[in-house]
Amino acid sequence: MRIIETKRLSIERATIEDQEFIFELLNSPTWIKYIGDRGIRSLDDACAYIEDSLIDSYQKHGFGLNKLVLKKNLSPIGLCGLLKRQELEYPDIGFALLPQFEGGGYGMEAATATLQHAKTELHFDRLMAITDPNNARSQSLLTKIGLIRKKSIIYKTKEVLLFANY
């Protein structure tokens, strides 16, 4: 199900059929380094992640991390969307790309569209984001889309930087 369309991307809800893509993304070096190892060791693990994390969020909250698909060849290249973490007061934006698509402006394109969708369709005025203190690319993107670095917090035993649009 397409949620948003941009110049180069179709932003869609993930499905169980995305298991190979999710397996690749969650085991990519940048995911593991900056987001963390989710223990996805098989396609069955990837299916469980899709059901328990992505689809569950769509059903509970009406939003979640969505699959980024290149319109030119229909290849999935990453995830971008909103999460509702119990520990944070407002929904937060998250994004990740396969390493071969980093630096091509896709993250910026997807994050900008996701923020616009959050404001106009979901009616969220306040949004947050968290990122690893060593992830300069993520921090740069968050700043470019209008989020401001607020402070360091501990999230699930790990220090992260909190950004917000207020």
Beta strands, then each sheet from edge to edge (+ up, - down):
strand 1: 2-5
strand 2: 9-12
strand 3: 65-70
strand 4: 76-83
strand 5: 92-97
strand 6: 128-131
strand 7: 148-155
strand 8: 158-164
sheet 1: 1+ 2- 3+ 4- 5+
sheet 2: 6+ 8- 7+
end
